[in-house]
């Protein structure tokens, strides 16, 4: 899991597609590399913020939703 506690299933399904335009797989070993882990974790936060919770108008409420969903 690493620094940002992101799981390979989440990273593969959502983040890899966002970053590279297609589905791909990433394993635990790759997620243990700090730079990769941070890139995937922050990208997933961005996806939650801009895709899943974009309709939440109150900024603080949207941030709470993102944190709760990430956790």
C-alpha positions as CSV (number, residue, x, y, z in Angstrom):
1,X,0.0,0.0,0.0
2,X,2.7,2.5,0.8
3,X,2.6,6.2,1.7
4,X,-0.9,7.0,0.4
5,X,-2.5,3.7,1.3
6,X,-3.8,3.1,-2.2
7,X,-4.7,-0.4,-3.3
8,X,-3.7,-2.0,-6.6
9,X,-7.3,-2.6,-7.6
10,X,-8.2,1.0,-7.2
11,X,-5.0,2.2,-8.9
12,X,-5.4,-0.1,-11.8
13,X,-9.1,0.5,-12.5
14,X,-9.3,4.3,-12.0
15,X,-5.9,5.9,-11.9
16,X,-4.1,4.1,-14.6
17,X,-6.9,4.8,-17.1
18,X,-6.8,8.5,-16.1
19,X,-3.0,8.8,-16.4
20,X,-2.4,6.7,-19.5
21,X,-5.8,6.5,-21.3
22,X,-6.2,2.8,-20.9
23,X,-6.7,0.1,-18.3
24,X,-3.5,-1.3,-16.8
25,X,-2.3,-3.2,-13.8
26,X,-0.1,-2.1,-11.0
27,X,1.2,-4.3,-8.2
28,X,2.1,-3.9,-4.6
29,X,5.8,-3.8,-5.5
30,X,5.3,-0.8,-7.8
31,X,3.1,1.0,-5.3
32,X,6.0,0.7,-2.8
33,X,8.0,3.1,-4.9
34,X,7.3,6.5,-3.2
35,X,7.1,8.5,-6.4
36,X,4.7,6.1,-8.0
37,X,2.6,5.8,-4.8
38,X,2.3,9.6,-4.5
39,X,1.4,10.0,-8.2
40,X,-1.3,7.4,-8.0
41,X,-2.6,8.6,-4.6
42,X,-2.8,12.2,-5.6
43,X,-4.4,11.3,-9.0
44,X,-7.0,9.3,-7.2
45,X,-7.8,12.2,-4.9
46,X,-8.1,14.4,-8.0
47,X,-10.5,11.9,-9.7
48,X,-12.7,11.8,-6.5
49,X,-12.7,15.6,-6.3
50,X,-13.4,16.4,-10.0
51,X,-15.4,13.4,-11.1
52,X,-17.3,11.8,-8.3
53,X,-18.0,14.8,-6.1
54,X,-17.9,17.6,-8.6
55,X,-21.6,18.2,-8.0
56,X,-21.1,19.0,-4.3
57,X,-21.2,22.7,-4.4
58,X,-20.0,23.5,-0.9
59,X,-16.2,23.3,-1.0
60,X,-15.7,22.1,2.5
61,X,-18.4,19.4,2.2
62,X,-16.8,18.3,-1.1
63,X,-13.4,17.9,0.6
64,X,-15.0,15.9,3.4
65,X,-16.6,13.6,0.9
66,X,-13.3,13.1,-0.9
67,X,-11.5,12.2,2.4
68,X,-14.3,9.9,3.4
69,X,-14.3,8.1,0.1
70,X,-10.5,7.8,0.0
71,X,-10.4,6.4,3.4
